[in-house]
Amino acid sequence: MSKKVIIRAQNLCKTYNSGSEQHHAIRNVDLDIYEGEFTVIMGNSGSGKSTLLYLLSGLDQITAGEVYFRDQRIDAYSERQMSDFRTRRIGYIYQSINLVPDLSIKENIALPGYIAGNKKKDILSRAAELMNAMDIDGQRNRLPSQTSGGQQQRAAIARALINSPDIIFADEPTGSLNMEHGTAVLDILTDMHRKGQSVVMVTHDIKAACRADRLIYIQDGKIGGILEFDTYDEHQIQDREAIIFALVTGKE
């Protein structure tokens, strides 16, 4: 059975100008992201992995090339079209979490639903469902500062899911968490994927990368290698770690 492409990048480039100098963050990348897969983008610091995520998700403008979402060219969208696309079609999870500090956990989760113009009844029902699934229902009326980092990131994941997006983009979602909370967040993302959610995650952590169906290794703004795995099984983690380590270091 052939896989369906949900995001396609063709000859993708991103260049930053600094005075008379240019920095080529992404250089002539061709890449397909498949529907229903857990895709991980990995690379060293400064390799361009987060920049690639921003370009694929429409959070940053490309310098050259094309980006398609289900055969629609999104890099040609107007500002209004792009805003609507990001609100309705994608969910984004940040490393820094980015919850609004003076809104409650419930209000933070519901906010994108109101921005999308959904009915209040539907928003509140969906928010309650997500808070229960993320095990943060007891924190609903607390401010982010009154909850733990792990609870805040769970709320951020719920916020990203409130509009039932086609695809979730996650930029180092465990980077600011301790091991226990980080593992819990990865478990949530893995469970979402098993239920059919398309996920694209940037990480520098080999253990986190082991959750992937498909791993894209970025090196100096280009694709340095691609690995494809079977369905994630925690009993295979040591084997996967060794394979990924060999790819990113060039060592067996």
Residue, then its C-alpha position, 0 to 999 in steps of 0.5 A: m500500500s503506497k503512503k500518502v504525502i501530506i507535506r512535500a518540499q521541493n528544492l527548498c532553500k532558506t538564506y539569511n543575510s547579515g550585512s554583506e554575508q549570507h548564511h544558507a540555513i537550508r540548501n536545495v532540500d527535497l523531502d516528503i512527509y507522509e500522512g500518519e507517520f511519526t517523522v523525526i528531524m535530527g541534526n547537530s546544533g546549527s544544522g538547520k533542523s528547526t529552520l526546516l521545521y519552520l519552513l515545512s509548517g509555514l511559520d517562516q518564509i522560504t527563500a526559494g523552492e516550493v512547499y505543498f500541503r496535500d497538493q496545495r502550494i502553501d508557500a504561495y499563500s497570502e498572509r491571511q491564507m497562511s494564518d488560516f492554514r496554521t490555525r486550522r490545519i497544523g498544531y505546533i508544540y514549542q520547546s519554550i511551551n509559550l503558554v499565555p501567563d495570565l490565562s488559566i490552563k483551560e483558557n490557554i488550551a481553548l484559545p486557538g479554538y476561539i481564534a478559528g471561530n469554532k462554537k464555544k460549546d464545541i471548544l469547551s467540550r474538546a478542551a475538557e476531552l483533551m485535559n482528561a486525556m493529558d491528565i491535567d483536568g485538575q489543573r484547569n483553573r490554575l495559571p501556568s506558573q502554578t503548575s509543573g513544567g510537565q503539566q505545562q507542556r501537556a497543556a501545550i500539546a492539548r492546545a496544539l490539538i484543540n482544532s483537530p489538526d491534520i499534522i502536529f509539528a513539535d520543536e524539541p518538545t522535551g528540551s526543557l523538561n526533566m527525564e520523567h516529564g520528557t518521557a511522559v510527553l514522548d509517550i503522549l506523542t507516540d500514543m497520538h501517532r498510534k491513533g493516526q495523528s501525523v507528527v513531525m518532531v525536531t530533537h537532538d536526543i537519540k532516545a527521543a528519536c527512537r520513537a520515529d517511523r522515519l528519521i531525517y538527518i540534517q547536516d549543514g542544511k542538507i539531508g545527510g541520511i534517512l532511516e526508516f523503522d518498523t512500529y516503535d517497540e520499547h524493547q528495540i530501543q537499544d538497537r535503534e539507538a545504535i543505528i541512529f548513533a552510527l548515522v549521526t556520528g559516522k561511527e559503527 
